[in-house]
């Protein structure tokens, strides 16, 4: 969600900076980059190391509240092409899952701000035991949709997210945003979702499974 569908990373950075500053600390851009794509409770540990004297649950609540305030004021800041591709996927009748390390209440707020029924299921950070890069969230989403992860296409913008999707056995598209993601044989790397189509997803899916079939025969 954050950084892939919607450009909420700046909202998180504001929330982090304000929280650290309230405890007399300094929060840098490099610090913020450490948290991109990570689970909120893992992020809370880093914030505690920077002087935030709160329990992890309280940090997660404070950050989420602040980001939700910004969402309420500014709305959904879509990433280029994301809304169009999501709508095309839904119009094609393809089941969709939102897999995010944000908590469920924030994920639901974003979904409620979308002007069409975008997702069939949601897996959020407070709904799993292990955060990304662990594959649990993607495995849970595939199970909820009733499909094999190998028949899912996951779109991610962060290293932990890509690692989670790869480990779950999905076909992965990496779309770098705040943090660069180098080319890899483990995933497709698209510079943007702008002008991306269902046909592009279908081609990627077909090519990947053809490759696997050839590998199995060799």
N, C-alpha and C positions, 0 to 999 in steps of 0.2 A: 504494500500500500504506500507507505511513506517513501517517496523518491522514485517509485515506479509508476504508480497511477497518479498520485497527487504530490505536489512539491511542498510537503509539509516540513521538510528538514529545516528550513529557516525558522519555522515556528518552534521546533524542538531546541534549536540553538539559542533562541531568545530565552526560552524557559530555563535552559541549563545555565546560561550566563547570569540571569537574574537570581536564580537559586544560589549559585556559588557566591555571587556578590553579596547576597543577604547574610552570608556567614563570614564576610570579610575577605574572601578569596578572589582570585583572578582566573577567568576561564578563557582559553585561547581557541583560535580556529583549529589548531592541531589537536587540542583536547576534544573538541566537538567531533572531529573526524574519527576518533577512536570509538565513538558510540554509534556511528552509522551502521544500521543493519543488525545491531546487537539487541539482545533481549533487554527489557527495561530493568530487570533485577540485576543483570550483569552490569548495566550502565550505572545503576545505583552504587555499586561497589566502587567504581571509578570516581564518582562524585563524592563519596565518603572520603576517599583518599585525597581529594582536593579541599577537604575541610567542611563538608556539609554534615553537620552533626545531627542527623536524623536516621531513623531506622529505614531499611530499604523500602518497606511498604509505604511509608510516609513520603519518601522521595518520589516513588512511582506515582502516587496520588497527586502530589504537588505539580509534577511535570505534566501529567495528563490533563489536570484541570486547566493549566495555563495554555496548553496547546488547544484544548477544546474552546477556551475563550476566544482565541485568535481565529479558529475555524468559524465560530458563530459570527464574528465580525466580518471576516474576509471571504467566507465561503470556501468552496473546494477549488484549490489552485491546481488544475489539471496539468500533468506533464504533456508535452507535445504528442499528439496522436493517440493518447491513451484512451480518452473517452470514445473517440471514433472507432478504435479497434474493439474496445469492450462492447460497444453497441452492435457492431457488425457480428461479433461472436455470438451475442445473445440472439440477434435476429436469425442467425443460422441454426439456432436450436442446440448449440453446444453448451453442455453444463459448465458452470464456472464456480470457483471457490476463491474467496479472499483469504490469503494466508499472510498474517501479519504478526509482528511481535509487539505491536501496540495492544493495549488492553481492549476487551470486547466493547466496553461502552464507547470508546473513541471510534472503533471500527464501525459500530452501528451508527454513530453520528455522521460519519462520512457517507455511509450507504444511504442514510436518510436524506442526505443533501443531493444525491444523484437523482436525476429526473426520469429514471426508468428502473425496472427491476433488474439490477445488475448482477446479483450473485445468488446462487442456489444454496450456498453454505458459507460459513465463516469459521475460521480457526484463528484465534487470537492468542496473544502471549500469556494471558492468564487462564487459558483453557488447556495448556499443555504443561508437562513436567519439565521438559528440556527445550530451551530456546535454540534458535538458529545459532550455529551451523549444524546442530543435531537435526536429523531428518524427521523427527516425530511430527512436526506440524504438517509437513507435506504428506506423510503417510496417513495421518489422521484425515486430511482433506480428501485424499483419493478414496479412502474407505467410506467417507460420508457420501461421496458421489457415486460409490459403487463401481469404481473402475480400477484397473491395474495402474499403478504409478507409471509404468512404461508407456501407457497410452495417454499420459497427461503431458501438456506443454506448460512449463513454469516460466514466468517472466520475472526477472529480478534485477535489482540495481546495485546490490552490495555484495561484498565478498562472503559474509556469513550467509546471506540468503542464497547465493549461487551454490555455495558448498552444501547447504541443506537440501536444495533441490536435486543436485547431482547425487548426493548420498541416498536420497529417496528413490533414485532410479528413473526420474522423469527426464523428458527432453527439455533442455534448459536454454532460454534466451537471456543473455546478459546485456542489459542496456545501461552502460555507465552513466552516472550522474555526478554525485558529489565526489566519489572515489573512482579512480580508473580501474578497469578490469581488463587484464591483458588477454590477448587471444589465447585460446586453449582448444585442444581436441575434445575436451569434456563438455563444451557448450558452444552454442552459436553466439556470436557477438554482433549485435546490431547497434549502430550509433544512435538511433532514435526509433521511436514507434510512429513517427510522422509518416503518413502514407502507407503504413503497414496494413495488410489485408488478411482476410481469412484464407485466401489462396496462398499467401506467403506461409502461413502457419501449416497449411495442408502439405505444401511442398516440403517444408522442413520435416514434418512428421513422416511423410512417405520416404524421403531420402534416408532418414535415420533408421527406419525399420528395414529398408532395403540393405543398408550397410550391415546391420546386425544379422540379417539372414545370410548375407555373403560370408560374414565372419564365422557363422555357425557351420557353414558347409565346408569351409577351408580347413 
